[in-house]
Amino acid sequence: MTTGLKIVVVGGFGVGKTTMVRSVSEIRPLSTEETMTQAGMGIDDASGVQTKSTTTVAFDFGRISLNEQMVLYLFGAPGQERFWFLWDRLFSGTLGAVVLVDVRRLADSWYAIDRLEHHGMPFIVARNNFDEPTHPLEKIREALDLSDDVPLIDCDARQRDSSKAVLIALVNHLHTLSSAQGVTR
């Protein structure tokens, strides 16, 4: 019997969630990417991602076999505000989340962090490095008002090994939290 473990990747519009799911999935990911149209102009804030021509309208789905009995199901959530109503459904049954951030648009990450904290869901934050990192991680932590117990790491969502390292960091964080809860019970 196979056990499925669910992880969600959230963050702002154009931060690289679809790219991360694609880079690390062992199967061809299910993607609900659609071409952006004039109808989204004035609704979706494309500042900082003007060259983006497609957008996720429901979710992305990928899969990673951890061993013969355990499979990781990876869901990428849409980033635009008009699709946030889907997030609560995506969070159902989720072990933890990755908040992918773009330093050019840090404020876009606040909603994701707020929703995860509201749900009491463990998460880590991964700075997606589109270019050379220009801000120290400590400054990012301060700007996002992250507590010290939330892991904050660098990644390049285009690279399989980097995306895999993000997922490993999340699993390690979940293990640490689980071990700490076992001690306090």
Summary of the structure (lengths in Angstrom):
residues: 185
radius of gyration: 16.0
end to end distance: 29.7
largest distance: 54.5
contacts: 563
relative contact order: 0.19
helix: 39%
strand: 25%
